[in-house]
Structures are given as structure tokens and as C-alpha cells.
Amino acid sequence: MASFFRSRILLLVALASADAGAVRAEVLFDNLGTGDNVGYTVQVPMRWANRVPVGPAPARITQVALDMVNAHNPDTPFTMEVCGSAPGDGAPANDCQPFTATAMAPSPGPTTFTGSYTARASSQVWVIFADPNGPAGRGYRQVNRSSTGGHLCRDYMGWRCYPQSWVMQLQGTLLPIASSASPATGLFNGGLTVSIEGARLTGATAVAFGGTPAASFRVDSDTRITAVTPAHAVGPVAIEVTTPDGTATLDAGFAFVAPVDGACGSAQGQPTSAAPSANLCSAGQASSVLLPPGDRTIYQWTCAGLYGGTTSPQCTAPSLLPFITHANPASAGSNGGDQVRLTGHAFSGATAVTFGDVAAARFTVDSATQITATTPAHAAGAATVEVITPHGTAQHMGFSFIQSVNGTCGAAAGRPSITTPSTDFCSAGSASTVQSAAGGYTWTCAGTHGGSDSGLCSAPWAAVGTGKGSVQVAGSGGWQVQSAAFGGSLPAPLPAGARSDFAPLALTLAGGTPGASANVTVRYTQPVPPGAVYLKYGASPEGLGCTGAAACAAAHWYALPGAAIAPDGLSVTFTLTDGGAGDSDGNADGQIADPGLPALLAAAPTGAQAIPALGPWALVLLSLLAAGTASRRLRESLLN
């Protein structure tokens, strides 16, 4: 039979206009007038069919016109039924509806069959017909075929289709469509305005949600209806729109819900190295997840309630993302080796610490918020500090390396000085406290910014004839050494029989309170011999090596009262008073001039007893007694 099936298929879907409220007849399929071949319906009980497509809208088919060429037995029409397509292989489904004709049309011409079949949108339907009266091999009827249109099919031991079409026309009604609803969710107590989109909605007479009529509705256009939801039990429901052409159903088009309070999900409290994105809320709508600038230790979000429900308390999840807040100190020497304390967050499990991409010499994770690291050697300049953990890398930009300076002794080293040096200790670095002992001064120059310290810096005391010596001034009054030197010659010969191996000390003190005293210590490397006294040269109070104002005002040697020689003989400590004992200028003018030296006085004759030295007040009293005796003798001589 395949040799007979040479034809074309033409599918025309024409939408006929109709007045609002009237059933609108549509031509759903039409290739009448395109017949270019003749087919024979023989081989009873063979069935024949057209498999034709239905347009994008559902339709109710009510009429089929089959184009006959030569109708034998016109009073006994074909049997006809319209069926849908089964899923899978597309064979006729078991949902067929009969279509009948009262008689075959005169040849040639279409024979009209009527009935009712509702076709789904975008499906295929089968128009199946058979000649119940044509005996096999003899009786036949001729039906037009076309090269365009649907698929010509036959049923003989199973359906088989060919790319031709029987010539026919299908008419019916396009049914209304409800395609979407917005919003698609609302509270169970109703009252929500919903926009229903679709087609052929003009003239709608009813809208229902799950079988419950809408509280109200209006037809905005042929493609839109606005309805107000009724009260309804919670759950999904179908929306139904009833029109004169039929009922449009949107399955599960709307859901009635109860208010939902927001609640944190399982992400709550779970440590994470990145902002959580799943399981934020067990109920409600999650907000954006934030890591607040003021507290980067924890992620935060909320779950907003739905349909009038309350918002959850703040949901949180600890952040495992490390960060550094401080480096103390904020700089280190370029030589390395400085300890730096890093403060921050999530340091646990840190695997590396770097300074400017150079690994720390060593580091210790003290806690989740503190690391102690030892800096490596690094060029001077800014350096980014990084802490690397299994959960990320923390960076800190506020750190720098400063050029290390090694301590170096200055010009004071090796330069003899009678007093403690006060300048030129270090040419680089920071000087320590100067120590004075054993004929010299010593100090060190500490390196800066991680630089090494100098060796011991030293300077000798000044030469003092035999050995060396130094001078220190202490006590109140603000006295300072203005000048000091161990002279090479005596200002005047020593008293008869006195001798000394020490150069005289020329000492000038200044800056003190007029009339105040200063404590002076002179140290020697050569011990002062036992029995020595400290001789001073200059004017002195009455009784200190002089008698009478004129004699005391003239410069002379005298033993300074109160001078104490250390048991080891290596120092002499004495007190000088401005304008008094030890001040050679005799004026209380804020300056003390003090030449002097330790000396041994003349030995007493053999067998004689040494005369104890008198104190200043004893000498004054002795002078007054002597003066009184002389005055009495003068009066007696005048009387005689």
C-alpha cells in the first residue's frame, strides 16, 4: 500500500473570532483542496488514520470532514473515532471518542463527522476511520491523499505511519488557559490579590482556589484575571477559571500557608573559614551573611519570618579565617633576632610566619590570638607580616625593618681624663653607665635596632706623677668640675721636711650655691703612704697653718681638716667650703679653687712625742689665748 501514498501535508491552524460570551468555532487542522492522489481503503478489517498535531492551546474537537473521491455504498458511512497519543511510542491512547456521519457525501466531496474530543495543548490526535462494509480484496472506497499535512497511518498487525496525509479538516473550540499565578503563595486566611495569566479568559464566570470560590475577581483582559484569595486550609491547590468555552485549570498553581517564624539553620554555631551559604535558616528567608569590620571573628545573619512571621535572633558562626590586628613592636632591626608579638584571631594550627616573604627564624603559637615570632635578617624597609594557617593567610601591613647599627667606641676611648668623660663615648650605638676603677673608665656602646654591642670601651685616668688619678664631686649645692688637672710643678715649696710623690691637683669647682660645701673624692692607682695628710695651698681660716689675718690671707700650705684617706690608700675624700676651708680664693662667690696633694710631713725628733693636730676651733681658741697673754704682758711692761 505504500506505493499509493504520495501526497503533501498542509497544517493550517486558523483562529476564528467570536463575540464575547459565544462559543468560538476554530479550524484546527485543514488540508482540504490539497489532494493530489487517491488512496483505497481496502483489506478489511484494516483501519486508517491521520495523526495530526494540535496547536499550543488545548482544544475541543467537534467536527471532522473527510474528503471522499468515490464513495461506494454512500448510505453506509465509515466508522470514525478521535483519540489522543499514548506516551512513549505515540500510538493511539485509550481515550478515544466516537464521531459519526449520517451518510457519505456525494462523490467527490467531504463527508462530515461530528462528536467531541478534548485534546491537550501541544499534543497529537489520531483521526481513525474504517470501512466496515468493504469485503477484503473487493469492496473499497477512495479517499483523497495529500503530500502535506499529518501522517497517514494504517493498522494491520500494528500501527504504521507514512509521510502523507488523508485530506480532511478538523474544527472545534480553543479552550481557555491558566498559565501562571503571581504571587503563588499566600496566607491561609485569604485576602491576597493574585494575578492569573492565561489566554481566552474573556467572559469568565467563576474563579476558584482548590474548589473554593475566590473572594472576588475581575477580568482585566483576555489574558489576565485579578482575583482575591478565599480562606482555605494550608497546602497547594489548583486554580480553576470557568469560561463559556470551558474551564482552565492551573494544577498546584497556588499554595496556602501559615505565618512562618524565622529560625536559624544548622549553619548556626559551626566554625567556618568562609561565609556560610547553605543551611542558614531552618525556617524563613536568610539575610546577607556579614563579617562585621568591628568584629571579624564571627559571621552574622538573620532569618526573616515569612507571611507575617517574626524574624529570628541573630544567627552566628565562628570564623576560622585568621587576621592580625597588631605587631608589637612594629619595627625590628635588619640583622634579625628581635622578638615580635603578633595579636589577632584564629592562629591555632599556624604552619608558617613570614616577614616580607622571609620565614621567621622561629615562632610559637601562644594561643589562638597570639604568636611570638623571632624576626629573620631582612633589608631595611616596609615588610608585610603573614601568618599561614590551614584555614587561610592573615596579613599585616604595618611592620618595617630598620637598619641595624653595631655599637662602636667613640673618641673618648683611650683619651686620659681626670674626670669621668661626658662626651664622645660612642661613634655609633648607645653608651652604658661609665664605671671608674683601677686607673681607668670603662663603658660599652650598645647596638641599636638589633645591632651588636661594642667591646669594652676604656679611657685611662690622668697621670698624677706616680700612677694615675681621677676626681669626682658629690654632695648638694650643684657643684661641678670647671677645671681639673694634675700639675707638673708645685705652686710653692712644701713645708720643711714634707715630701710627696704626687703631682698637685689644680681643681676649680663652679655652679654651686655661694658659701656651700662640696665633697670631693680623688682616686689614685698608687697608694697614698700611711700617715700622709692632704695638703692644701692658698688662703685659709685662722689656725690652718697660719696665725693672724695677714698670714692667713697669704697663700700657704696647710693640712685640710677632715680629709679621709681610704684604708687601702687609693682614695682621699675631703670637703671644700666656698669662702672657707679648702677654697684658696677665700671668697664665698660660688666658685672654689683648690690646689692640693697628699704628702708626708716631717717626722718628729727621736724620743719626742708627735703633737696632735688641733682642730680649727681649738686653733682659734689657742690664738685668742695667745693674744690675751701678749696683751697682759704689754700692760705690765708699761706699768713697770
C-alpha positions in Angstrom: 0.0 0.0 0.0 3.0 2.3 0.5 3.2 2.8 -3.3 -0.1 4.6 -3.2 0.9 7.1 -0.5 2.4 10.0 -2.4 1.0 13.3 -1.2 1.6 16.5 0.7 0.5 17.6 4.1 -0.7 21.1 5.0 -1.3 22.0 8.6 -3.3 25.2 9.0 -4.5 26.4 12.3 -6.8 29.3 12.0 -8.3 31.1 14.9 -11.8 32.4 14.2 -13.1 35.4 16.0 -16.3 35.3 18.0 -18.3 37.6 20.1 -17.6 37.6 23.8 -19.6 35.0 25.6 -20.3 32.9 22.5 -18.6 29.6 21.7 -15.9 30.3 19.2 -15.5 27.7 16.4 -11.9 27.3 15.2 -10.4 25.5 12.3 -7.8 23.3 14.0 -6.5 21.3 11.0 -7.2 21.8 7.3 -5.7 20.4 4.1 -8.9 20.3 2.1 -8.3 21.1 -1.5 -4.7 19.8 -1.5 -5.5 16.3 -2.5 -3.1 15.1 -5.2 -3.5 11.4 -5.0 -6.2 8.8 -4.4 -6.0 6.1 -1.8 -8.1 3.0 -1.4 -9.5 1.8 1.8 -9.5 -2.0 1.4 -8.3 -5.0 3.3 -11.0 -5.1 5.9 -10.6 -5.1 8.9 -7.7 -2.6 8.3 -8.1 0.8 10.0 -6.7 4.0 8.6 -5.9 7.2 10.3 -4.4 10.7 10.2 -2.1 11.6 13.0 -2.1 15.4 13.2 -0.7 17.9 15.6 -2.7 20.1 17.9 -1.6 23.7 18.4 -0.1 25.2 21.6 -3.6 25.6 23.2 -5.9 22.8 24.4 -8.9 22.3 22.1 -12.2 20.6 22.0 -12.6 18.9 18.5 -16.3 18.7 17.4 -16.2 18.1 13.7 -14.1 16.2 11.1 -14.6 16.5 7.4 -13.1 13.6 5.3 -12.6 14.3 1.6 -14.0 11.4 -0.5 -13.2 10.8 -4.1 -15.5 7.9 -5.0 -17.9 6.7 -2.3 -19.3 3.3 -2.8 -22.3 2.5 -0.7 -22.9 6.1 0.3 -25.6 5.1 2.8 -23.2 3.2 5.0 -20.6 5.8 6.3 -17.2 4.9 7.6 -16.8 4.4 11.3 -14.6 7.1 12.9 -13.1 8.0 16.3 -10.7 10.6 17.6 -8.0 9.5 20.1 -5.0 11.0 21.9 -1.4 9.8 21.6 0.0 7.5 24.2 3.2 8.4 25.9 6.4 6.8 24.6 5.8 5.4 21.1 2.9 7.9 20.3 0.4 5.1 19.4 -3.3 5.8 19.9 -4.3 6.1 23.5 -7.3 4.5 25.1 -9.2 7.8 25.4 -11.0 7.6 22.0 -14.3 9.3 21.4 -16.7 8.3 18.5 -17.5 10.6 15.6 -20.5 9.8 13.3 -21.9 10.8 10.0 -25.4 10.2 8.8 -24.3 9.4 5.2 -21.3 9.6 2.9 -21.2 12.7 0.9 -21.7 12.6 -2.9 -18.5 11.8 -4.7 -16.4 13.8 -4.8 -16.6 15.9 -1.6 -16.1 15.9 2.1 -18.2 13.8 4.5 -18.7 15.5 7.9 -18.4 13.5 11.1 -19.4 15.1 14.5 -18.5 14.2 18.1 -16.5 15.7 21.0 -12.9 15.1 22.0 -10.8 17.4 24.2 -7.1 17.5 23.1 -4.3 18.6 25.3 -2.1 21.5 24.3 0.9 20.8 22.0 -0.2 17.1 21.6 -1.1 14.9 18.6 -4.5 13.4 17.9 -5.5 10.4 15.8 -8.5 10.5 13.4 -9.1 6.8 12.8 -11.6 5.5 10.3 -12.6 2.2 8.7 -15.0 0.8 6.1 -16.9 -1.9 8.0 -18.7 -3.0 4.8 -15.9 -3.3 2.3 -15.1 -7.0 1.9 -11.4 -7.8 1.9 -10.0 -7.7 -1.6 -13.2 -6.4 -3.2 -15.0 -3.5 -1.8 -13.2 -0.3 -1.4 -13.7 3.4 -1.2 -11.5 6.1 -2.5 -10.2 8.9 -0.2 -8.0 11.8 -1.2 -4.4 11.9 0.0 -2.1 14.8 0.2 1.7 15.2 0.2 1.4 17.7 3.1 -0.3 17.6 6.4 -0.1 15.0 9.2 0.9 11.4 8.9 -1.1 8.8 7.1 -1.3 5.6 9.2 -2.7 2.1 8.9 -3.4 -0.6 11.4 -2.7 -4.1 10.2 -0.8 -6.2 12.8 0.2 -2.9 14.4 0.2 0.8 13.5 2.4 2.1 10.8 2.6 5.7 9.5 3.8 7.3 6.3 4.8 10.9 5.5 1.5 11.6 3.7 -1.9 12.7 4.9 -5.5 12.0 4.3 -7.3 15.1 3.2 -9.5 16.4 6.0 -10.5 19.3 8.1 -10.8 19.4 11.9 -12.9 22.0 13.7 -13.5 22.8 17.3 -13.0 25.2 20.1 -9.8 26.5 21.6 -10.2 26.2 25.4 -9.1 28.8 28.0 -5.7 28.5 29.6 -4.4 29.5 33.0 -0.7 29.5 32.8 0.6 31.2 35.9 -0.4 33.0 39.1 1.5 35.7 40.9 2.1 35.7 43.8 1.8 31.9 44.0 1.8 31.8 47.8 -0.4 33.5 50.4 -1.7 33.2 54.0 -4.4 30.6 54.7 -6.8 33.4 55.9 -7.1 34.7 52.4 -7.4 38.3 51.3 -4.4 38.3 48.9 -4.7 39.8 45.5 -3.4 37.3 42.8 -2.9 38.0 39.1 -3.8 35.0 36.9 -2.2 35.0 33.5 -3.5 32.9 30.6 -5.5 33.0 27.4 -9.1 33.2 26.3 -10.2 34.3 29.7 -12.8 36.8 28.4 -16.3 36.1 29.8 -15.0 34.1 32.8 -17.9 33.3 35.1 -16.0 31.8 38.1 -12.6 31.6 39.7 -11.9 29.0 42.4 -8.8 28.1 44.6 -8.8 24.4 45.4 -12.6 24.3 44.8 -13.3 27.4 47.0 -14.6 30.4 45.1 -12.4 33.4 45.1 -13.5 36.2 47.4 -13.8 38.3 44.3 -12.3 38.6 40.8 -12.4 40.7 37.7 -11.5 40.0 34.1 -8.8 42.5 33.2 -8.3 41.2 29.6 -8.5 38.1 27.5 -5.1 37.1 29.1 -5.4 38.3 32.7 -7.8 38.0 35.7 -7.3 39.6 39.1 -8.7 37.5 41.9 -8.7 37.8 45.7 -8.0 34.5 47.6 -10.5 33.0 49.9 -9.7 31.4 53.3 -8.5 27.9 52.8 -6.7 25.1 54.5 -2.9 25.2 54.3 -1.5 23.4 51.2 -1.1 23.6 47.5 -4.3 23.9 45.4 -5.3 24.2 41.8 -6.7 27.4 40.3 -9.8 27.0 38.1 -11.1 29.6 35.8 -14.5 28.9 34.2 -15.5 30.5 30.9 -18.2 29.8 28.4 -15.7 27.8 26.3 -14.6 25.6 29.2 -12.6 25.6 32.4 -8.9 26.4 32.6 -7.1 24.6 35.4 -3.7 25.5 36.8 -2.6 22.5 38.8 -0.9 23.4 42.1 -1.0 27.0 40.9 -1.3 28.4 44.4 -0.2 27.4 47.9 -2.0 28.5 51.2 0.5 28.9 54.0 0.5 29.8 57.7 2.9 32.5 59.1 6.4 31.2 59.4 8.8 32.5 62.1 12.4 32.8 61.1 14.7 30.3 62.7 18.5 29.7 62.4 19.6 26.7 60.5 22.3 24.1 61.1 25.0 26.5 60.0 24.4 28.3 63.3 27.5 27.9 65.6 29.5 25.9 63.0 33.1 27.3 62.7 33.9 28.1 59.1 36.7 29.7 57.1 34.3 31.2 54.5 30.9 32.9 54.8 28.3 30.0 55.1 25.9 29.7 52.2 23.9 26.6 53.0 21.6 25.7 55.9 21.4 29.3 57.1 17.8 29.0 58.1 15.6 26.1 59.1 12.7 28.5 58.5 12.3 31.9 56.9 14.4 33.9 54.5 18.2 34.4 55.2 19.7 37.8 55.0 23.1 38.5 53.6 25.9 36.9 55.7 28.3 39.6 57.1 31.7 39.6 58.8 31.4 42.9 60.6 34.5 45.2 60.3 34.4 45.8 64.1 34.3 42.1 64.9 35.8 39.9 62.2 35.7 36.8 64.5 32.2 35.8 63.7 29.8 35.6 60.7 26.3 37.0 61.3 22.9 36.8 59.6 19.2 36.7 60.4 16.3 34.6 59.2 13.3 36.9 58.3 9.9 35.5 59.0 7.6 34.7 56.1 3.9 35.7 55.7 3.9 37.9 58.7 6.2 35.6 60.9 8.8 37.1 63.2 12.5 37.4 62.4 14.9 35.2 64.2 17.5 36.4 66.7 20.9 37.0 65.1 22.5 33.8 63.8 26.2 33.4 64.1 29.0 31.1 63.0 32.6 31.5 64.3 35.1 32.5 61.6 38.2 30.4 61.2 39.7 33.0 58.8 42.8 34.4 60.5 43.7 38.0 60.8 46.4 40.1 62.5 45.5 43.3 64.5 48.8 44.3 66.0 52.6 43.6 65.8 54.5 44.7 68.9 57.0 46.2 68.4 56.0 47.5 65.0 59.6 47.5 63.7 62.8 45.4 64.1 66.4 45.6 63.2 67.6 44.4 59.8 70.0 42.0 61.4 67.0 39.9 62.7 66.8 38.2 66.0 64.2 40.5 67.6 61.1 39.1 69.2 57.7 40.3 67.9 54.4 39.6 69.4 51.6 39.2 66.9 48.0 39.7 68.1 45.0 38.6 66.1 42.5 35.8 65.6 42.4 32.1 64.6 46.1 31.5 64.9 45.6 27.9 66.0 47.5 25.4 63.8 49.6 28.1 62.2 52.2 26.5 59.9 54.3 29.5 59.0 55.1 33.1 59.9 56.9 35.3 57.4 58.2 38.8 57.4 58.3 40.3 53.9 58.2 36.7 52.4 61.2 35.6 54.6 60.4 32.9 57.1 60.6 33.9 60.8 63.7 32.5 62.5 61.3 30.7 64.8 57.8 31.2 66.2 55.5 29.9 68.9 51.7 29.8 68.8 51.0 31.1 72.3 47.2 30.9 71.9 44.5 31.3 69.2 45.1 35.1 69.5 48.8 35.4 70.0 52.0 34.3 68.3 55.6 35.2 69.4 58.0 35.2 66.4 61.7 35.9 66.0 62.5 38.1 63.1 64.8 37.0 60.3 67.5 39.1 58.7 65.8 41.4 56.2 66.6 44.5 54.2 65.5 47.8 55.8 62.1 48.9 54.7 58.4 48.0 55.0 57.6 44.3 55.2 54.2 42.5 55.2 53.8 40.1 58.1 51.9 36.9 57.2 50.5 34.1 59.4 49.6 31.0 57.4 47.0 28.6 58.9 45.1 25.6 57.5 42.1 28.0 57.0 43.8 30.9 55.3 46.5 33.5 55.4 46.5 36.6 57.6 48.4 39.7 56.5 49.6 42.8 58.4 51.0 45.8 56.5 52.1 47.9 59.5 55.6 46.5 60.0 59.0 47.6 59.0 62.7 46.7 59.3 65.2 49.4 60.4 68.8 49.3 59.5 70.7 47.7 62.4 73.6 49.7 63.9 76.5 48.0 65.6 77.8 49.7 68.7 81.3 51.3 68.3 83.5 53.0 70.9 83.9 56.8 70.4 86.7 59.3 70.6 86.7 59.3 74.5 88.1 55.7 74.4 91.8 55.8 75.2 91.9 59.5 76.0 93.2 60.2 79.5 90.8 62.1 81.7 90.9 63.4 85.2 87.2 63.4 85.5 84.5 61.0 84.1 84.2 61.6 80.4 80.9 63.2 79.4 81.0 63.2 75.6 82.3 61.1 72.7 81.6 57.8 74.3 80.3 56.1 71.2 80.7 56.8 67.5 77.7 54.5 67.0 75.2 53.0 69.4 74.1 53.9 72.9 76.6 54.3 75.8 76.2 52.5 79.1 76.9 54.0 82.5 80.6 54.8 82.9 82.5 52.9 85.6 85.6 54.3 87.2 88.1 52.0 88.9 91.7 50.7 88.8 93.1 53.7 86.9 90.5 53.9 84.1 87.0 54.5 83.0 85.0 51.7 81.2 81.8 51.6 79.3 80.1 49.8 76.4 78.2 51.0 73.3 75.1 49.0 72.8 74.0 48.4 69.2 70.6 49.7 68.1 67.8 48.0 66.1 69.3 44.6 66.7 73.0 45.6 66.1 75.7 44.0 68.1 77.3 45.7 71.2 80.8 47.0 71.1 83.6 45.5 73.1 84.6 47.2 76.4 85.5 50.9 75.8 88.0 52.4 78.2 90.0 55.6 78.9 92.8 56.0 81.5 92.8 58.3 84.4 95.1 61.3 84.2 98.7 60.9 85.1 99.4 62.1 88.7 103.1 61.7 88.9 103.4 58.3 90.3 100.5 56.4 88.8 97.2 57.9 87.7 94.3 59.6 89.3 90.7 60.9 88.9 88.4 63.3 90.6 84.7 63.1 91.4 82.5 65.7 93.0 79.3 64.8 95.0 77.0 66.5 97.5 74.4 69.2 97.3 74.8 72.7 96.1 75.1 72.0 92.4 78.9 72.0 92.3 80.5 70.8 89.1 84.1 70.5 88.0 85.0 73.5 85.9 88.6 72.5 85.5 90.9 69.8 86.9 94.5 68.9 86.2 97.4 67.2 87.9 100.1 69.9 87.6 103.8 69.2 86.9 105.2 71.7 89.4 104.3 72.8 92.9 102.8 76.3 93.4 105.3 76.8 96.3 107.8 74.6 98.1 106.3 72.2 100.5 106.7 72.9 104.2 110.1 72.0 105.6 110.5 68.2 105.8 107.3 67.4 103.9 107.5 65.2 100.8 105.1 63.8 98.2 105.3 61.6 95.1 102.0 63.0 93.7 101.5 65.9 91.3 99.5 68.7 92.8 95.8 68.8 91.8 94.6 72.1 90.4 90.8 71.9 90.9 88.2 74.6 90.2 84.6 74.0 91.1 81.8 76.2 89.9 78.0 76.4 89.8 77.4 75.9 93.5 75.5 77.9 96.0 77.7 80.6 97.4 79.0 79.5 100.8 78.0 75.9 100.2 80.3 72.9 100.6 81.4 70.2 98.1 82.5 66.7 98.7 85.5 65.7 96.6 87.0 62.2 96.1 90.4 61.8 94.5 91.4 58.3 93.5 94.9 57.1 92.8 96.4 54.0 91.3 99.5 54.4 93.6 98.5 54.2 97.3 99.0 57.2 99.5 101.6 56.3 102.1 100.3 55.7 105.7 100.5 58.8 107.9 100.1 61.2 105.0 97.8 64.2 105.1 96.1 66.1 102.3 97.9 69.5 102.0 96.1 72.5 100.5 97.7 75.6 99.1 96.1 79.0 99.4 94.5 81.3 102.0 92.8 79.6 104.9 90.8 80.4 108.0 92.8 81.3 111.1 94.7 78.4 112.7 95.0 76.4 109.5 98.8 76.7 109.1 98.7 80.4 109.8 98.2 82.9 112.6 96.9 86.4 112.1 94.7 87.8 109.4 97.6 88.8 107.2 99.3 85.5 107.4 96.1 83.6 106.8 95.2 85.7 103.8 98.5 84.9 102.2 98.8 81.6 100.2 100.4 78.9 102.3 100.4 75.1 102.7 98.1 73.6 105.4 96.7 70.3 106.3 93.0 70.2 105.2 90.9 69.3 108.2 88.6 66.3 107.8 90.4 64.8 104.8 90.0 61.0 105.0 92.4 58.6 103.3 90.9 55.2 102.5 92.5 52.2 104.3 94.0 51.0 101.1 95.4 54.4 100.4 93.8 54.5 96.9 91.5 57.4 97.5 91.2 60.7 99.6 87.8 62.2 100.4 87.6 65.7 101.7 85.2 68.7 102.0 85.7 72.1 100.4 83.7 75.1 101.5 83.2 78.1 99.3 85.0 81.0 101.0 86.2 78.7 103.8 88.5 75.7 104.3 89.8 74.4 101.0 88.8 77.5 98.9 92.0 79.2 98.0 90.4 82.5 97.0 88.7 82.8 100.4 85.5 84.3 98.8 82.0 82.9 99.1 81.3 83.6 95.4 80.0 80.3 94.0 83.5 79.1 92.9 86.1 77.0 94.8 89.7 77.0 93.8 91.5 74.0 95.3 95.2 73.2 94.7 96.4 70.3 96.8 98.0 66.9 97.1 98.7 64.1 99.6 102.0 64.5 101.5 104.0 63.1 104.3 105.0 65.8 106.8 108.4 65.9 108.6 109.0 63.2 111.2 109.2 64.3 114.9 112.8 64.2 116.7 113.8 60.8 118.2 112.1 60.3 121.5 109.8 63.2 121.0 106.1 62.8 121.1 104.1 63.9 118.0 101.9 66.9 118.7 98.4 66.1 117.9 97.0 68.3 115.2 94.5 70.8 116.6 91.1 71.3 115.1 90.1 74.6 113.7 88.2 75.8 116.8 91.0 74.6 119.1 93.4 76.7 117.0 91.2 79.7 117.2 90.9 79.4 120.9 94.7 78.9 121.2 95.2 82.1 119.1 92.8 84.0 121.4 94.7 82.8 124.5 98.0 83.8 122.9 96.7 87.2 122.0 95.4 87.7 125.6 98.7 86.7 127.1 100.6 89.1 124.9 98.3 91.9 125.8 98.7 91.4 129.5 102.5 91.3 129.2 102.4 94.6 127.2 100.3 96.3 130.0 102.7 95.0 132.7 105.7 96.4 130.9 104.1 99.8 130.6 103.3 99.9 134.2 106.8 99.0 135.3 
